[in-house]
């Protein structure tokens, strides 16, 4: 886990779009890591605010 936080996720071989449910801490961190790895990220959140 520390290695992923320090170095990021490995780059994917194909283009993918990932949908994340929830714009709280876990969802936002996952989205950040996936975006830095080059993936397309979409977050869905039922509330009108993000980040807790
Ligand atoms: C009263 C209280 C005070 C706190 N104070 C602090 C503080 O001062 N500092 C601090 O660091 N932490 C604090 N925390 C803890 C912090 O809020 C949590 O650790 C953090 O919110 C956890 O985030 P999470 O991503 O794990 O999940 P959650 O907070 O559980 O977020 C889940 C998200 O998913 C969304 N969701 C749920 N179902 C769906 C669905 N079907 N489709 C799409 N989206 C969905 C929800 O709307 C929500 O946005 C507090 C918690 C509480 C309860």
PDB file of the backbone (N, CA, C, O) and the ligand in Angstrom, with CONECT records:
HET    LIG  A 101      53
ATOM      1  N   UNK A   1       0.827  -1.204   0.000  1.00  0.00           N
ATOM      2  CA  UNK A   1       0.000   0.000   0.000  1.00  0.00           C
ATOM      3  C   UNK A   1       0.864   1.258   0.000  1.00  0.00           C
ATOM      4  O   UNK A   1       0.595   2.197  -0.749  1.00  0.00           O
ATOM      5  N   UNK A   2       1.912   1.279   0.847  1.00  0.00           N
ATOM      6  CA  UNK A   2       2.805   2.443   0.868  1.00  0.00           C
ATOM      7  C   UNK A   2       3.462   2.647  -0.487  1.00  0.00           C
ATOM      8  O   UNK A   2       3.621   3.778  -0.946  1.00  0.00           O
ATOM      9  N   UNK A   3       3.849   1.526  -1.135  1.00  0.00           N
ATOM     10  CA  UNK A   3       4.497   1.621  -2.450  1.00  0.00           C
ATOM     11  C   UNK A   3       3.547   2.245  -3.464  1.00  0.00           C
ATOM     12  O   UNK A   3       3.975   3.031  -4.310  1.00  0.00           O
ATOM     13  N   UNK A   4       2.271   1.907  -3.388  1.00  0.00           N
ATOM     14  CA  UNK A   4       1.296   2.495  -4.313  1.00  0.00           C
ATOM     15  C   UNK A   4       1.153   3.987  -4.040  1.00  0.00           C
ATOM     16  O   UNK A   4       1.090   4.792  -4.969  1.00  0.00           O
ATOM     17  N   UNK A   5       1.101   4.348  -2.765  1.00  0.00           N
ATOM     18  CA  UNK A   5       0.967   5.776  -2.429  1.00  0.00           C
ATOM     19  C   UNK A   5       2.205   6.546  -2.877  1.00  0.00           C
ATOM     20  O   UNK A   5       2.094   7.663  -3.383  1.00  0.00           O
ATOM     21  N   UNK A   6       3.396   5.946  -2.691  1.00  0.00           N
ATOM     22  CA  UNK A   6       4.638   6.640  -3.049  1.00  0.00           C
ATOM     23  C   UNK A   6       4.879   6.664  -4.562  1.00  0.00           C
ATOM     24  O   UNK A   6       5.273   7.691  -5.115  1.00  0.00           O
ATOM     25  N   UNK A   7       4.636   5.512  -5.236  1.00  0.00           N
ATOM     26  CA  UNK A   7       5.008   5.381  -6.650  1.00  0.00           C
ATOM     27  C   UNK A   7       3.824   5.439  -7.605  1.00  0.00           C
ATOM     28  O   UNK A   7       4.016   5.577  -8.813  1.00  0.00           O
ATOM     29  N   UNK A   8       2.607   5.338  -7.088  1.00  0.00           N
ATOM     30  CA  UNK A   8       1.434   5.307  -7.946  1.00  0.00           C
ATOM     31  C   UNK A   8       1.135   3.901  -8.428  1.00  0.00           C
ATOM     32  O   UNK A   8       1.903   2.966  -8.204  1.00  0.00           O
ATOM     33  N   UNK A   9       0.002   3.778  -9.094  1.00  0.00           N
ATOM     34  CA  UNK A   9      -0.405   2.487  -9.652  1.00  0.00           C
ATOM     35  C   UNK A   9       0.325   2.241 -10.961  1.00  0.00           C
ATOM     36  O   UNK A   9       0.729   3.196 -11.624  1.00  0.00           O
ATOM     37  N   UNK A  10       0.506   0.961 -11.357  1.00  0.00           N
ATOM     38  CA  UNK A  10       1.111   0.688 -12.663  1.00  0.00           C
ATOM     39  C   UNK A  10       0.213   1.191 -13.787  1.00  0.00           C
ATOM     40  O   UNK A  10      -1.011   1.191 -13.660  1.00  0.00           O
ATOM     41  N   UNK A  11       0.835   1.625 -14.900  1.00  0.00           N
ATOM     42  CA  UNK A  11       0.064   2.128 -16.037  1.00  0.00           C
ATOM     43  C   UNK A  11      -0.686   0.972 -16.703  1.00  0.00           C
ATOM     44  O   UNK A  11      -0.103  -0.089 -16.924  1.00  0.00           O
ATOM     45  N   UNK A  12      -1.967   1.160 -17.025  1.00  0.00           N
ATOM     46  CA  UNK A  12      -2.718   0.087 -17.692  1.00  0.00           C
ATOM     47  C   UNK A  12      -2.301  -0.054 -19.149  1.00  0.00           C
ATOM     48  O   UNK A  12      -1.826   0.903 -19.760  1.00  0.00           O
ATOM     49  N   UNK A  13      -2.482  -1.261 -19.709  1.00  0.00           N
ATOM     50  CA  UNK A  13      -2.121  -1.493 -21.113  1.00  0.00           C
ATOM     51  C   UNK A  13      -3.226  -1.039 -22.053  1.00  0.00           C
ATOM     52  O   UNK A  13      -2.966  -0.745 -23.220  1.00  0.00           O
ATOM     53  N   UNK A  14      -4.457  -0.980 -21.555  1.00  0.00           N
ATOM     54  CA  UNK A  14      -5.568  -0.529 -22.384  1.00  0.00           C
ATOM     55  C   UNK A  14      -6.266   0.650 -21.702  1.00  0.00           C
ATOM     56  O   UNK A  14      -6.138   0.865 -20.497  1.00  0.00           O
ATOM     57  N   UNK A  15      -7.005   1.403 -22.515  1.00  0.00           N
ATOM     58  CA  UNK A  15      -7.736   2.542 -21.977  1.00  0.00           C
ATOM     59  C   UNK A  15      -8.997   2.063 -21.259  1.00  0.00           C
ATOM     60  O   UNK A  15      -9.803   1.331 -21.834  1.00  0.00           O
ATOM     61  N   UNK A  16      -9.161   2.468 -20.030  1.00  0.00           N
ATOM     62  CA  UNK A  16     -10.321   2.050 -19.247  1.00  0.00           C
ATOM     63  C   UNK A  16     -10.969   3.263 -18.597  1.00  0.00           C
ATOM     64  O   UNK A  16     -10.294   4.246 -18.292  1.00  0.00           O
ATOM     65  N   UNK A  17     -12.275   3.191 -18.387  1.00  0.00           N
ATOM     66  CA  UNK A  17     -12.973   4.197 -17.595  1.00  0.00           C
ATOM     67  C   UNK A  17     -13.501   3.511 -16.342  1.00  0.00           C
ATOM     68  O   UNK A  17     -14.228   2.521 -16.419  1.00  0.00           O
ATOM     69  N   UNK A  18     -13.126   4.051 -15.197  1.00  0.00           N
ATOM     70  CA  UNK A  18     -13.536   3.485 -13.912  1.00  0.00           C
ATOM     71  C   UNK A  18     -14.592   4.396 -13.294  1.00  0.00           C
ATOM     72  O   UNK A  18     -14.408   5.612 -13.242  1.00  0.00           O
ATOM     73  N   UNK A  19     -15.695   3.816 -12.824  1.00  0.00           N
ATOM     74  CA  UNK A  19     -16.707   4.576 -12.100  1.00  0.00           C
ATOM     75  C   UNK A  19     -16.573   4.283 -10.606  1.00  0.00           C
ATOM     76  O   UNK A  19     -16.565   3.127 -10.183  1.00  0.00           O
ATOM     77  N   UNK A  20     -16.469   5.349  -9.823  1.00  0.00           N
ATOM     78  CA  UNK A  20     -16.336   5.229  -8.372  1.00  0.00           C
ATOM     79  C   UNK A  20     -17.610   5.753  -7.731  1.00  0.00           C
ATOM     80  O   UNK A  20     -18.069   6.850  -8.052  1.00  0.00           O
ATOM     81  N   UNK A  21     -18.185   4.961  -6.816  1.00  0.00           N
ATOM     82  CA  UNK A  21     -19.384   5.389  -6.089  1.00  0.00           C
ATOM     83  C   UNK A  21     -18.951   6.035  -4.784  1.00  0.00           C
ATOM     84  O   UNK A  21     -18.389   5.366  -3.917  1.00  0.00           O
ATOM     85  N   UNK A  22     -19.206   7.333  -4.636  1.00  0.00           N
ATOM     86  CA  UNK A  22     -18.937   8.026  -3.394  1.00  0.00           C
ATOM     87  C   UNK A  22     -17.761   8.966  -3.476  1.00  0.00           C
ATOM     88  O   UNK A  22     -16.636   8.542  -3.744  1.00  0.00           O
ATOM     89  N   UNK A  23     -18.016  10.260  -3.242  1.00  0.00           N
ATOM     90  CA  UNK A  23     -16.967  11.279  -3.304  1.00  0.00           C
ATOM     91  C   UNK A  23     -16.506  11.666  -1.905  1.00  0.00           C
ATOM     92  O   UNK A  23     -16.368  12.847  -1.588  1.00  0.00           O
ATOM     93  N   UNK A  24     -16.269  10.652  -1.068  1.00  0.00           N
ATOM     94  CA  UNK A  24     -15.686  10.896   0.254  1.00  0.00           C
ATOM     95  C   UNK A  24     -14.198  10.547   0.188  1.00  0.00           C
ATOM     96  O   UNK A  24     -13.639  10.391  -0.898  1.00  0.00           O
ATOM     97  N   UNK A  25     -13.572  10.428   1.338  1.00  0.00           N
ATOM     98  CA  UNK A  25     -12.117  10.230   1.390  1.00  0.00           C
ATOM     99  C   UNK A  25     -11.662   9.074   0.502  1.00  0.00           C
ATOM    100  O   UNK A  25     -10.780   9.244  -0.340  1.00  0.00           O
ATOM    101  N   UNK A  26     -12.260   7.904   0.690  1.00  0.00           N
ATOM    102  CA  UNK A  26     -11.808   6.720  -0.042  1.00  0.00           C
ATOM    103  C   UNK A  26     -11.991   6.909  -1.544  1.00  0.00           C
ATOM    104  O   UNK A  26     -11.088   6.603  -2.323  1.00  0.00           O
ATOM    105  N   UNK A  27     -13.150   7.409  -1.954  1.00  0.00           N
ATOM    106  CA  UNK A  27     -13.427   7.589  -3.372  1.00  0.00           C
ATOM    107  C   UNK A  27     -12.519   8.613  -4.021  1.00  0.00           C
ATOM    108  O   UNK A  27     -12.047   8.413  -5.140  1.00  0.00           O
ATOM    109  N   UNK A  28     -12.272   9.715  -3.320  1.00  0.00           N
ATOM    110  CA  UNK A  28     -11.430  10.779  -3.893  1.00  0.00           C
ATOM    111  C   UNK A  28      -9.973  10.333  -4.006  1.00  0.00           C
ATOM    112  O   UNK A  28      -9.305  10.653  -4.989  1.00  0.00           O
ATOM    113  N   UNK A  29      -9.471   9.595  -3.007  1.00  0.00           N
ATOM    114  CA  UNK A  29      -8.094   9.114  -3.075  1.00  0.00           C
ATOM    115  C   UNK A  29      -7.950   8.074  -4.190  1.00  0.00           C
ATOM    116  O   UNK A  29      -6.984   8.100  -4.953  1.00  0.00           O
ATOM    117  N   UNK A  30      -8.922   7.159  -4.276  1.00  0.00           N
ATOM    118  CA  UNK A  30      -8.891   6.154  -5.345  1.00  0.00           C
ATOM    119  C   UNK A  30      -8.918   6.839  -6.709  1.00  0.00           C
ATOM    120  O   UNK A  30      -8.175   6.461  -7.615  1.00  0.00           O
ATOM    121  N   UNK A  31      -9.781   7.849  -6.849  1.00  0.00           N
ATOM    122  CA  UNK A  31      -9.874   8.563  -8.129  1.00  0.00           C
ATOM    123  C   UNK A  31      -8.559   9.234  -8.479  1.00  0.00           C
ATOM    124  O   UNK A  31      -8.135   9.211  -9.634  1.00  0.00           O
ATOM    125  N   UNK A  32      -7.914   9.829  -7.490  1.00  0.00           N
ATOM    126  CA  UNK A  32      -6.643  10.504  -7.726  1.00  0.00           C
ATOM    127  C   UNK A  32      -5.574   9.508  -8.200  1.00  0.00           C
ATOM    128  O   UNK A  32      -4.854   9.775  -9.163  1.00  0.00           O
ATOM    129  N   UNK A  33      -5.478   8.355  -7.513  1.00  0.00           N
ATOM    130  CA  UNK A  33      -4.476   7.346  -7.889  1.00  0.00           C
ATOM    131  C   UNK A  33      -4.743   6.808  -9.300  1.00  0.00           C
ATOM    132  O   UNK A  33      -3.817   6.647 -10.095  1.00  0.00           O
ATOM    133  N   UNK A  34      -6.009   6.535  -9.601  1.00  0.00           N
ATOM    134  CA  UNK A  34      -6.359   5.974 -10.915  1.00  0.00           C
ATOM    135  C   UNK A  34      -6.104   6.987 -12.028  1.00  0.00           C
ATOM    136  O   UNK A  34      -5.630   6.625 -13.104  1.00  0.00           O
ATOM    137  N   UNK A  35      -6.416   8.246 -11.771  1.00  0.00           N
ATOM    138  CA  UNK A  35      -6.205   9.296 -12.782  1.00  0.00           C
ATOM    139  C   UNK A  35      -4.709   9.472 -13.053  1.00  0.00           C
ATOM    140  O   UNK A  35      -4.292   9.623 -14.201  1.00  0.00           O
ATOM    141  N   UNK A  36      -3.911   9.451 -11.989  1.00  0.00           N
ATOM    142  CA  UNK A  36      -2.459   9.582 -12.170  1.00  0.00           C
ATOM    143  C   UNK A  36      -1.890   8.397 -12.956  1.00  0.00           C
ATOM    144  O   UNK A  36      -0.870   8.531 -13.631  1.00  0.00           O
ATOM    145  N   UNK A  37      -2.552   7.234 -12.866  1.00  0.00           N
ATOM    146  CA  UNK A  37      -2.109   6.053 -13.623  1.00  0.00           C
ATOM    147  C   UNK A  37      -2.565   6.123 -15.082  1.00  0.00           C
ATOM    148  O   UNK A  37      -2.208   5.257 -15.881  1.00  0.00           O
ATOM    149  N   UNK A  38      -3.347   7.141 -15.434  1.00  0.00           N
ATOM    150  CA  UNK A  38      -3.738   7.323 -16.825  1.00  0.00           C
ATOM    151  C   UNK A  38      -5.122   6.813 -17.169  1.00  0.00           C
ATOM    152  O   UNK A  38      -5.497   6.788 -18.341  1.00  0.00           O
ATOM    153  N   UNK A  39      -5.889   6.407 -16.169  1.00  0.00           N
ATOM    154  CA  UNK A  39      -7.240   5.905 -16.432  1.00  0.00           C
ATOM    155  C   UNK A  39      -8.237   7.059 -16.446  1.00  0.00           C
ATOM    156  O   UNK A  39      -8.003   8.104 -15.838  1.00  0.00           O
ATOM    157  N   UNK A  40      -9.348   6.857 -17.143  1.00  0.00           N
ATOM    158  CA  UNK A  40     -10.453   7.807 -17.088  1.00  0.00           C
ATOM    159  C   UNK A  40     -11.276   7.480 -15.850  1.00  0.00           C
ATOM    160  O   UNK A  40     -11.596   6.318 -15.599  1.00  0.00           O
ATOM    161  N   UNK A  41     -11.618   8.504 -15.080  1.00  0.00           N
ATOM    162  CA  UNK A  41     -12.325   8.276 -13.822  1.00  0.00           C
ATOM    163  C   UNK A  41     -13.608   9.094 -13.800  1.00  0.00           C
ATOM    164  O   UNK A  41     -13.624  10.271 -14.161  1.00  0.00           O
ATOM    165  N   UNK A  42     -14.685   8.440 -13.366  1.00  0.00           N
ATOM    166  CA  UNK A  42     -15.965   9.123 -13.186  1.00  0.00           C
ATOM    167  C   UNK A  42     -16.420   8.830 -11.763  1.00  0.00           C
ATOM    168  O   UNK A  42     -16.430   7.672 -11.347  1.00  0.00           O
ATOM    169  N   UNK A  43     -16.797   9.865 -11.010  1.00  0.00           N
ATOM    170  CA  UNK A  43     -17.281   9.681  -9.642  1.00  0.00           C
ATOM    171  C   UNK A  43     -18.767  10.001  -9.603  1.00  0.00           C
ATOM    172  O   UNK A  43     -19.203  11.033 -10.113  1.00  0.00           O
ATOM    173  N   UNK A  44     -19.548   9.098  -8.988  1.00  0.00           N
ATOM    174  CA  UNK A  44     -20.961   9.403  -8.772  1.00  0.00           C
ATOM    175  C   UNK A  44     -21.193   9.613  -7.280  1.00  0.00           C
ATOM    176  O   UNK A  44     -20.700   8.850  -6.449  1.00  0.00           O
ATOM    177  N   UNK A  45     -21.951  10.659  -6.953  1.00  0.00           N
ATOM    178  CA  UNK A  45     -22.168  11.033  -5.551  1.00  0.00           C
ATOM    179  C   UNK A  45     -23.590  11.570  -5.421  1.00  0.00           C
ATOM    180  O   UNK A  45     -23.944  12.538  -6.094  1.00  0.00           O
ATOM    181  N   UNK A  46     -24.414  10.957  -4.564  1.00  0.00           N
ATOM    182  CA  UNK A  46     -25.809  11.406  -4.457  1.00  0.00           C
ATOM    183  C   UNK A  46     -25.974  12.743  -3.719  1.00  0.00           C
ATOM    184  O   UNK A  46     -26.968  13.439  -3.922  1.00  0.00           O
ATOM    185  N   UNK A  47     -25.011  13.103  -2.869  1.00  0.00           N
ATOM    186  CA  UNK A  47     -25.126  14.364  -2.136  1.00  0.00           C
ATOM    187  C   UNK A  47     -24.544  15.508  -2.958  1.00  0.00           C
ATOM    188  O   UNK A  47     -23.797  15.279  -3.910  1.00  0.00           O
ATOM    189  N   UNK A  48     -24.891  16.752  -2.584  1.00  0.00           N
ATOM    190  CA  UNK A  48     -24.422  17.895  -3.360  1.00  0.00           C
ATOM    191  C   UNK A  48     -23.115  18.474  -2.817  1.00  0.00           C
ATOM    192  O   UNK A  48     -22.769  19.616  -3.120  1.00  0.00           O
ATOM    193  N   UNK A  49     -22.391  17.692  -2.019  1.00  0.00           N
ATOM    194  CA  UNK A  49     -21.068  18.142  -1.567  1.00  0.00           C
ATOM    195  C   UNK A  49     -20.116  16.950  -1.581  1.00  0.00           C
ATOM    196  O   UNK A  49     -20.549  15.799  -1.529  1.00  0.00           O
ATOM    197  N   UNK A  50     -18.834  17.231  -1.651  1.00  0.00           N
ATOM    198  CA  UNK A  50     -17.821  16.171  -1.695  1.00  0.00           C
ATOM    199  C   UNK A  50     -16.832  16.366  -0.562  1.00  0.00           C
ATOM    200  O   UNK A  50     -16.731  17.457  -0.002  1.00  0.00           O
ATOM    201  N   UNK A  51     -16.111  15.325  -0.227  1.00  0.00           N
ATOM    202  CA  UNK A  51     -14.976  15.431   0.688  1.00  0.00           C
ATOM    203  C   UNK A  51     -15.313  15.377   2.152  1.00  0.00           C
ATOM    204  O   UNK A  51     -14.436  15.641   2.975  1.00  0.00           O
ATOM    205  N   UNK A  52     -16.521  15.055   2.527  1.00  0.00           N
ATOM    206  CA  UNK A  52     -16.881  14.891   3.934  1.00  0.00           C
ATOM    207  C   UNK A  52     -17.080  16.223   4.644  1.00  0.00           C
ATOM    208  O   UNK A  52     -17.386  16.248   5.836  1.00  0.00           O
TER     209      UNK A  52
HETATM  210  C1  LIG A 101     -19.562  12.896  13.106  1.00  0.00           C
HETATM  211  C2  LIG A 101     -18.266  12.588  12.359  1.00  0.00           C
HETATM  212  C3  LIG A 101     -17.216  13.500  12.444  1.00  0.00           C
HETATM  213  C4  LIG A 101     -16.011  13.238  11.790  1.00  0.00           C
HETATM  214  N1  LIG A 101     -15.017  14.164  11.900  1.00  0.00           N
HETATM  215  C5  LIG A 101     -13.878  13.945  11.259  1.00  0.00           C
HETATM  216  C6  LIG A 101     -12.809  14.916  11.320  1.00  0.00           C
HETATM  217  O1  LIG A 101     -12.921  15.964  11.967  1.00  0.00           O
HETATM  218  N2  LIG A 101     -11.639  14.654  10.656  1.00  0.00           N
HETATM  219  C7  LIG A 101     -11.473  13.503   9.944  1.00  0.00           C
HETATM  220  O2  LIG A 101     -10.399  13.311   9.356  1.00  0.00           O
HETATM  221  N3  LIG A 101     -12.472  12.580   9.859  1.00  0.00           N
HETATM  222  C8  LIG A 101     -13.647  12.763  10.505  1.00  0.00           C
HETATM  223  N4  LIG A 101     -14.651  11.823  10.424  1.00  0.00           N
HETATM  224  C9  LIG A 101     -14.413  10.581   9.685  1.00  0.00           C
HETATM  225  C10 LIG A 101     -14.511  10.817   8.211  1.00  0.00           C
HETATM  226  O3  LIG A 101     -15.690  11.492   7.880  1.00  0.00           O
HETATM  227  C11 LIG A 101     -14.539   9.432   7.553  1.00  0.00           C
HETATM  228  O4  LIG A 101     -13.362   8.748   7.914  1.00  0.00           O
HETATM  229  C12 LIG A 101     -14.567   9.541   6.054  1.00  0.00           C
HETATM  230  O5  LIG A 101     -15.695  10.284   5.656  1.00  0.00           O
HETATM  231  C13 LIG A 101     -14.664   8.137   5.477  1.00  0.00           C
HETATM  232  O6  LIG A 101     -14.790   8.263   4.093  1.00  0.00           O
HETATM  233  P1  LIG A 101     -15.094   7.032   3.200  1.00  0.00           P
HETATM  234  O7  LIG A 101     -14.657   7.429   1.821  1.00  0.00           O
HETATM  235  O8  LIG A 101     -14.461   5.815   3.761  1.00  0.00           O
HETATM  236  O9  LIG A 101     -16.644   6.700   3.229  1.00  0.00           O
HETATM  237  P2  LIG A 101     -17.963   7.455   3.585  1.00  0.00           P
HETATM  238  O10 LIG A 101     -17.755   8.662   4.442  1.00  0.00           O
HETATM  239  O11 LIG A 101     -18.841   6.367   4.097  1.00  0.00           O
HETATM  240  O12 LIG A 101     -18.505   7.991   2.183  1.00  0.00           O
HETATM  241  C14 LIG A 101     -19.233   7.234   1.308  1.00  0.00           C
HETATM  242  C15 LIG A 101     -19.707   8.136   0.163  1.00  0.00           C
HETATM  243  O13 LIG A 101     -20.405   7.319  -0.780  1.00  0.00           O
HETATM  244  C16 LIG A 101     -21.620   7.927  -1.105  1.00  0.00           C
HETATM  245  N5  LIG A 101     -22.535   6.868  -1.481  1.00  0.00           N
HETATM  246  C17 LIG A 101     -23.146   5.987  -0.672  1.00  0.00           C
HETATM  247  N6  LIG A 101     -23.901   5.126  -1.412  1.00  0.00           N
HETATM  248  C18 LIG A 101     -23.736   5.492  -2.710  1.00  0.00           C
HETATM  249  C19 LIG A 101     -24.238   4.997  -3.940  1.00  0.00           C
HETATM  250  N7  LIG A 101     -25.089   3.942  -3.976  1.00  0.00           N
HETATM  251  N8  LIG A 101     -23.864   5.591  -5.088  1.00  0.00           N
HETATM  252  C20 LIG A 101     -23.007   6.645  -5.067  1.00  0.00           C
HETATM  253  N9  LIG A 101     -22.487   7.171  -3.938  1.00  0.00           N
HETATM  254  C21 LIG A 101     -22.856   6.590  -2.770  1.00  0.00           C
HETATM  255  C22 LIG A 101     -22.049   8.700   0.112  1.00  0.00           C
HETATM  256  O14 LIG A 101     -22.909   9.757  -0.211  1.00  0.00           O
HETATM  257  C23 LIG A 101     -20.678   9.223   0.616  1.00  0.00           C
HETATM  258  O15 LIG A 101     -20.325  10.432  -0.009  1.00  0.00           O
HETATM  259  C24 LIG A 101     -15.852  12.047  11.022  1.00  0.00           C
HETATM  260  C25 LIG A 101     -16.917  11.152  10.945  1.00  0.00           C
HETATM  261  C26 LIG A 101     -18.109  11.399  11.588  1.00  0.00           C
HETATM  262  C27 LIG A 101     -19.271  10.424  11.447  1.00  0.00           C
CONECT  210  211
CONECT  211  210  212  261
CONECT  212  211  213
CONECT  213  212  214  259
CONECT  214  213  215
CONECT  215  214  216  222
CONECT  216  215  217  218
CONECT  217  216
CONECT  218  216  219
CONECT  219  218  220  221
CONECT  220  219
CONECT  221  219  222
CONECT  222  215  221  223
CONECT  223  222  224  259
CONECT  224  223  225
CONECT  225  224  226  227
CONECT  226  225
CONECT  227  225  228  229
CONECT  228  227
CONECT  229  227  230  231
CONECT  230  229
CONECT  231  229  232
CONECT  232  231  233
CONECT  233  232  234  235  236
CONECT  234  233
CONECT  235  233
CONECT  236  233  237
CONECT  237  236  238  239  240
CONECT  238  237
CONECT  239  237
CONECT  240  237  241
CONECT  241  240  242
CONECT  242  241  243  257
CONECT  243  242  244
CONECT  244  243  245  255
CONECT  245  244  246  254
CONECT  246  245  247
CONECT  247  246  248
CONECT  248  247  249  254
CONECT  249  248  250  251
CONECT  250  249
CONECT  251  249  252
CONECT  252  251  253
CONECT  253  252  254
CONECT  254  245  248  253
CONECT  255  244  256  257
CONECT  256  255
CONECT  257  242  255  258
CONECT  258  257
CONECT  259  213  223  260
CONECT  260  259  261
CONECT  261  211  260  262
CONECT  262  261
END
